C-alpha cells in the first residue's frame, strides 16, 4: 500500500508501478493500530511540518517490534550549518545524531544506519560553501536557484549531465555508518529501526 497526500504522485505510482495507492495525510494515517509488520518511508520526514505526529502515527500503525525503513537527506550535504533548509519544500533536515535522537525519542530502537550515494570530501566542501553563499544571496531576495544556474554555466557544456533517471551503482552503498558522528560523507541516510 502506497500513501501520499499528492494525487498526481499517486496517479504516477498507479501508472508506472501498478501500485495500490491511497491519498492520505502522513500525520493522520487511516489505518488501525498495529496493522503493519513493516513501513517504508522514503524522503518523507523532511517534508512534514509536524514530524512528531508523523512518527507517532507510524509507531501506532506498526506491530510490536515492527520494522521502519526511513530515508532522509543528510543536512550536512543539503543545507549545512544553516538555520533552515535551502529546499523550500523541506520543513527541517537532520544531521545523523539529531535524527537518531528523534527516532529514539519515539521509542524506536535503531538497528542499522546506512549511507546512500557517497560524497567526496571536495564535493562536500563545495556544497558547504555553496549553501552558505546561497543563504547570503537569499537575504536580499535573490532566488537561490540563480546561483545553481551560474554554477552550471561556469562548469561548461563538456561536463556530465545528470539525467532524470540516473542509474548510479553508488546510489545504495549499504555501508553501516558510525552512529556517533555527524560528519558522514553521504547525501542521505537510510535508517532501519524497530518498534520497542
Secondary structure, 3 states (H helix, E strand, C coil): CEEECCHHHHHHHHHHHCCCEEECCCCCCCCCCCCEEEEEEECCHHHCCCHHHHHHHHHHHEEEEEEEEEEEEEHHHHCCCCCCCCCCCCCCCECHHHHHHHHHHCCEEEEEEEEEEECCHHHHHHHHHHHHHHHHHHHCCCCCHHHHHHHHHHHCCCCCCCCCCCCCCCCCCCEECCCCCCCCCEEEEEEEEEEC
